[in-house]
Amino acid sequence: MAVSMRDLDSAFQGAGQKAGIEIWRIENFRPVPVPKASHGKFFTGDSYVILKTTALKSGALRHDIHYWLGKDTTQDEAGTAAIKTVELDAALGGRAVQYREVQGQETEKFLSYFKPCIIPQEGGAASGFKHAEAEEHITRLFVCRGKHVVHVKEVPFARSSLNHEDIFILDTKSKIFQFNGSNSSIQERAKALEVVQYIKDTYHDGKCEVAAIEDGKLMADAETGEFWSFFGGFAPLPRRTATEDDKTPDAFPTKLLCIEKGQIEPVEADSLTRELLNTNKCYILDCGTEVFVWMGRNTTLDERKSASAVAEELVHGVDRPKSHVIRVIEGFETVMFRSKFDSWPSTTDVAVSEDGRGKVAALLKRQGLNVKGLLKAAPTREEPQPYIDCTGNLQVWHIDGQEKTLLSASEQSKFYSGDCYIFQYSYPGEDKEDYLIGTWFGKHSIQGERASALSMASKMVESLKFMPAQARIYEGNEPVQFFSIFQSFIVFKGGISEGYKNYVKEKDISDETYSEEGMALFRVQGSGPDNMQAIQVDPVASSLNSSYCYILHSGSSVFTWSGSLTTSEDQELVERQLDLIKPNLQSKPQKEGAESEQFWELLGGKSEYPGQKILRESENDPHLFSCAFLKGEFKVSEIFNFTQDDLMTEDIFILDCHSEIFVWVGQQVDSKSRMQALTIGEKFLERDFLLEGLSCEAPIYIVMEGSEPPFFTHFFSWDSAKFSMHGNSFQRKLTMVKNGGPPTPDKPKRRVPASYGGRSSVPDKSQRSRSMSFSPDRVRVRGRSPAFNALAATFENANNRNLSTPPPIVRKLYPKSVTPDSAKLASRSSAIASLTATFEKPAQANNVPRPLKASPEANKPKPEMNSKEKLMSSKIEVLTIHEDVKEGEAEDDEGLPIFPYERLKITSTDPVTEIDVTKRETYLSSEEFREKFGMKKDAFYRLPKWKQNKLKMALQLF
């Protein structure tokens, strides 16, 4: 499409150059910029053009243009807004999606720009209305509808406006009331509270009271009585009368219409296919509540304006449902548009010209304007970060039928392509150990063992009170977190499980299982010593690649091959992997183009091979979806411009990053739905709602509310305090609205490692020799200080055993080969002193004991609590002890009763009753506390909680 300077309105010059929102109001048929301070303020008598610019991970800018029409705007203004939207798109290069927004019928995408809501004000500019002046406060009544974004509409201030289905906000001079209809959902009530907060901040300067009124509560409390007094006293509510907004549109047959010289011509076809659309024409796809205008790449600006005018005329026809108009450009169709067709090619051959964008950029550059945003951004490919502490403790089990076998430290990074594995990784969290439990399926593993692995992994997660994140990973689709945890990873061909061997025998397939004495070729890849892999491939020349290094061995002959595009770092990785695969043999280095005859003979002769790196699925811009099974049907709804507040504790959400997906499960989700989390993730991959070519083998993470790992939370501006609160979504939000924010938890913020790149960022570790790093006899325990090793050594027992089940929570701070002997544990003051000597001093002292989280052991004696309550109680901090001192009991300096250590420890034969079992140490006398812990109480309570817990566990007080 050719663009001339006369087609460009000067108000649009320089628009869309950086991420953000730009707004213009139509005044005298011209767009006038709206200052940023007034964004979100709309007048019912005006029309607006809104541009949303989003910076994508690829480096490109995406544009969405909306034109908003107030209920009192004139037809001329509305038409001007529609035309100016087409002009703005042309100025941006003709790629934007354009939306028509009508007051009261806005799209969720549009409303998401102005969270929590928009409340249009009476008045207007160009329409001749006067903007309403803020004078004496007027009592107003609003109705709120929406679970993810809120449509707010002012209704008459009368009892007849209230009903049992909706949520209403009564805004009075001194107090804001939220009336919750008895049939409204918890999620809708929570979202409406965000509107209450908005009204409080906008119209009351944040200074007024807030009250929640429950439908059907009658006059049970003073606030309920006060609310009904505004309506002349309580009286039964009338049934809600059906309005225009409530009508369910009748089934509307989808019609494709071609626009020729401003006239509509129906397109006759048995089915809708991409081939029906001509690049030289404009079309209308009429779906009833949605009307799409499709504009071919070769259409003129006038033709596009004409098509937009025809669509406006169409939606104003009689007996039509209220419709959204969405305009799309050829080659940049939305998912919703493409889904209306019976067939749409996954890639469309469209010659996307930079002509329009380039000409506009040249014109603006001559005027001295910055045109950076109009030029095509160069795609950037960032190295993915693991966002996980890589100094934790790893355990791996091999699956054989219904059994799992714990692998030794020297074998736990060596997998077979025909087998399945379970791994458990524990690492330091914000004040406790965090866990990741996952399954890895080899490409040739059998279905029965995959199911067995999933079942066993789920039981491990359940045994840890559903706190760990759970991962399902397929060979070839491993996420960066997986490789960073394993650091060095080898995949052999074949399998060693009975299931795989039986499968090979039944199918009469040759068994390619790796043999140390046989011939094998490995491709070596990775980003460094803490993230390197050796993958066994077919031992033929076509398996080579100029971008990689390889290891080839046959009997006692070992070759290393370096492709011409490899670096010295790549070649170093080969040497490291060689120490693991063939540690005692001297290799014969081969460079691409200078190989020996023996090398080619082993590979069966020369042949062609590729030179480009094997690209893995890259992480795309994330999308958040609410999802559920409704009457057996899987339903999803996208949440635009999402934040942490969109995650509701009653629901399940999916965060789609393309290369991997996260299934987030709220604490208040019922147990049946929680057990379906993996199935929901698999269904999502299968359905591919964004038509983005999702792999069904993409990694799936299941994340429980309150135990979100850092590689999930980094997609949000995360505040862990929000998920440490009691109650459902509404109750939590009400607490925040009344208190001015979430309560400040008495715990440190999430501990973020200095670098997420693994051990390579630590100089002393990266300098270790390979023999030290990969010694088979060395137990794999990472990130322990010398003092902790001293403490652990004191607790070690010659009869320690490796368990094939996950360790109990109370022992999770110990490495897998070290567990305290609870029967014979005595005072270890010297070891503890050695440990505490290395603890860093905090910034400020606090002599008051900090609350500790309830452990599973503390929850055990309360059978009346269900698993959900246990989960919540383990996440909620215990209140300060207020027990009365009984007669004859001694008190310590803080006024608490004191008891001897022998009665306070968990293995006591004469245990103390009626104490807070999560804070046993507080009942020790100051002298005995100092004797057992090697420090005073105030020094102990200045330590991080996880260190406190570690010391208490050592003394059997936790």
Residue, then its C-alpha position, 0 to 999 in steps of 0.5 A: m500500500a502506497v502512503s503519501m504525506r497527505d494521508l498522514d495526520s500530523a498528530f500521529q507523527g512519531a506515534g508507536q515508537k516505544a512501548g506504552i499507551e497513546i490516546w487522541r480525542i477527536e475534536n473538530f474532526r481532528p485527533v488531539p493528543v490526550p495528556k498522560a495524566s488523563h489516560g483512562k478518563f473518558f467522556t460519554g460525549d467523545s470519541y477517542v483513538i487509543l494506540k497500545t504499543t508492545a515490545l516483544k521478546s523478538g525486539a519488534l514492536r506490536h501495535d493494537i489500535h482501538y477507537w472508543l465511542g462514548k454513548d453520546t458521541t455524534q455519528d460524525e465523530a464516530g466516523t472520524a475516529a474510524i477513519k483516523t484509526v485506518e490512517l494511524d495504521a498506515a503510518l505504522g506500516g499497515r500491520a496493526v489490529q484495529y478494534r471498535e469499542v463502544q461504551g459499555q461493550e468494550t473488549e476485555k483486551f481494551l479494558s485490561y489497559f486501564k485496570p481496574c476499570i474505566i468509569p466514563q464521565e458525563g460530558g464531552a468536548a467536540s460534541g458540544f457537551k460540558h465536562a462535568e465539574a467536580e463539585e459536591h460529592i454525589t452519591r452514585l450506584f454502580v453495577c460491576r460485572g466480570k471475573h477477570v476484567v470489570h465492566v462498570k456501569e452507573v445505574p439509577f440510585a434506587r433499590s430497584s437497581l439491585n439484584h441477587e446476580d450482580i455486585f453493586i458499589l454504593d459511593t457515598k460521601s464518607k463510605i463506599f459500600q460493596f453489595n455482593g449479590s447472593n448469586s455472584s461468584i467469589q472471583e467477581r466479588a474480589k475483582a469488584l473490590e479493585v473498583v472500590q479501591y479505584i473509587k476510594d483513591t480517585y474520588h476520596d483521595g484514599k480517605c474513606e471507609v469501606a464496607a462489604i455487604e452480603d446479600g441476605k444478611l438483613m440487619a445483622d450488623a451496623e454496616t448492613g443497616e447503614f447500607w439499607s438506610f440509603f434505600g429507605g430501609f430493607a425490603p426484598l429485592p425484585r427479580r432481575t429483569a432481562t436487559e439488552d446486555d443479558k440477551t443471548p444472541d441467536a445462532f448467527p450463520t458466518k458469512l463472507l462478504c466481498i467489498e467492491k466499490g463500497q458495495i457488499e457482495p456475498v462470497e459463495a463457498d461450501s466452506l471457508t478457506r484462506e484461498l477465498l481471500n484476494t490480496n487486492k480486495c477487502y472483505i467482511l467476515d460477519c460472525g454476528t457478535e464479531v465483525f471482521v474486516w480483512m484488508g489485502r496487502n495490495t489495497t489502497l488507503d481509500e479502499r480500506k477506509s471505504a471497507s471500514a465505513v461499510a462495516e460501521e453501516l453493517v453493525h448499525g443494521v436493524d435486528r442485529p446483535k451488538s457487535h465488535v468490529i475488528r480490522v486485520i491486515e493480510g499476514f497479521e490476522t488474529v488467532m480469533f479470525r483464523s479460527k473461523f476458517d475451516s482451513w488456514p495454512s500454518t504459514t502464509d506466503v505473503a510478500v510483506s513489503e516494508d514500502g509503506r513503513g519505509k516511506v513514512a519513516a523517510l518523510l518523518k526523518r526529513q522533518g527531523l523526527n525520530v523514526k526508530g520505532l518505524l523501522k524494523a527492529a532486529p530480532t535478538r536472541e537472548e541466552p535463556q536464564p534458569y532462574i533457579d539456585c543451582t547449588g541444591n541437592l539432586q536425587v535421581w531414580h530409574i524406573d523399571g516397571q512399577e519399581k524405582t531405583l535410586l541412582s548413585a551420584s556418579e550415575q545420576s546424570k547418565f540417562y537412556s533414551g529408552d527409559c524413564y526417570i524421576f528426579q528430585y531437586s531441593y534448593p534454598g528458598e526464601d526461608k525454607e527448602d524448595y523442591l522440584i520433582g520431575t519426570w524425564f521420558g526418553k524418546h523411545s521409552i514405553q507408555g507403561e513406564r511413563a505412566s508409572a513414573l508420573s504416578m510415583a512422582s505425583k505420590m512424592v509430591e503428595s507426600l510433601k504436602f503438594m509443596p514442590a513444583q512438578a515437571r514433565i519433561y521429554e527428551g529433546n525438549e529439556p528446559v534450561q532449568f533441567f540442564s542447569i540442575f544436572q550441570s553435566f548430562i549424558v543421553f545413551k541410546g537404548g534402555i536398561s529397563e525390562g520394559y524396554k528390553n521386552y518391547v524391543k524383543e516383541k517388535d523385533i527391533s534391533d537393540e541399540t543400547y549403549s555399550e562401553e566396548g562398542m562403537a558410539l558417537f556423541r554430540v557435545q553441546g551446552s553453554g559451559p561447564d555447568n550446562m553441558q550435554a553429550i547426546q548419543v547419535d547414529p554413528v554415521a557421517s550425516s550425524l555430524n554438524s559443523s557447529y558442534c564437537y563430537i566424541l567417537h569411540s570404538g573399543s580402545s580407539v577414541f576420537t574427538w571431532s571439532g566442527s569448523l564453526t566451534t569455539s575453544e569453549d566448545q572444545e573444552l566441553v568435549e574434554r570434560q565430557l570425555d572424562l565421563i564417557k572414556p576417562n582412561l583413554q587418550s583421544k585422537p583430536q580431529k578437525e573438520g577438513a583434516e580427518s584421518e582415514q580411520f575416523w571416516e572408516l568408523l563412520g562408514g565413509k564420508s557424506e554430507y552433513p549440516g552446518q547450522k546449530i540445532l535451534r531449540e524452541s525459544e521462549n515467547d512472550p507469555h500469555l496467561f489463561s484461566c482454564a477449567f473443565l466445564k461439563g467435560e469440556f475444556k474451556v480457556s479464557e485469555i487474560f490480557n496484560f496480566t499481573q499477579d493479582d489475576l491469579m485467583t486462589e479458586d482457579i487454575f491458570i496456564l502461563d504459556c511461554h511457547s517453549e514451556i507452560f506452567v499450570w498454576v493451581g490455587q490453594q482453594v481449588d478442589s482436590k479433584s481439579r488439582m489432580q487434573a492439573l497435568t491433564i489440563g496442561e496436556k489438553f492445552l498443548e493439544r488444543d494449541f489455542l493460539l495456533e502457535g504450533l505448540s509441541c505436545e512434548a513441551p515441558i509442563y510445570i505444575v505450580m502450587e499457590g504459595s510455593e511458586p519457584p523463581f523461574f515462574t515468578h520472574f514473569f510477574s512483579w511478584d509479592s509473596a505476601k499476597f499468597s501468605m494471607h488467609g481466606n478466599s480471593f474476596q476475603r484477602k482483597l477486602t483485607m488489603v483494601k481496608n488495610g491499604g495493602p497486604p500485611t507485611p510478613d515477618k520473613p525475608k524476601r526471596r533469596v536470589p542468587a547473585s547469578y542464575g548461571g550456575r556454578s560458573s559464576v563462582p571463581d573457586k568452583s569453576q577452577r576445579s579440575r575435572s577429576m574433582s568435579f566428576s569423581p564417581d566416589r564423591v557424594r553430590v552435595r552442593g552449596r554447603s559451607p565448611a561449618f555445615n560440613a562439620l555439623a553434618a559430619t557430627f551427625e553422620n552414622a555408619n549405617n546411613r542408607n539412601l532411601s528410594t522415597p522422598p525424604p521427610i520434610v523435617r530432614k530435608l535440610y540434610p544431604k541425602s546421605v546424611t540424616p540425624d540419628s534421632a534415637k541417640l542425638a545428644s548435645r552437639s554444642s561444638a558442631i553448632a558453634s562451628l556452624t553459627a560462627t559463619f552466619e552473617k550478621p543481619a542489618q538490624a537486631n530483633n530481640v522478639p522471637r520471629p514466628l516460625k512456619a508450622s511444620p507437617e509434624a506440628n500438624k499431625p496431631k490434629p486429625e480434624m484438619n483436612s489436607k487443604e487446611k494443613l497446606m494453608s496452615s503450613k504457609i501461614e505464620v504462627l501468632t505470638i504465644h499468649e499462654d498463661v503461666k500456671e502456678g508453680e511454673a518458672e518464667d524466663d525474661e520474656g514472661l514465658p514458662i520454662f521447661p527442661y530440654e529433656r521434656l521439650k525435645i520431640t523424643s521426650t518420654d515425658p513431653v510437655t503439653e499445652i505448648d506451641v510445638t513449633k516454638r519449643e526453644t522459647y520455653l528453654s531457660s536462658e542458661e540452657f538455651r545458651e548451652k544447647f545452641g551455643m548462643k543467646k536467644d536474641a542472637f538466635y532470633r536474628l538468624p534467618k528462619w531456615k538456619q533457625n530451623k536447621l539448628k532446632m532440627a539438630l537438637q530435636l526441637f523441630 
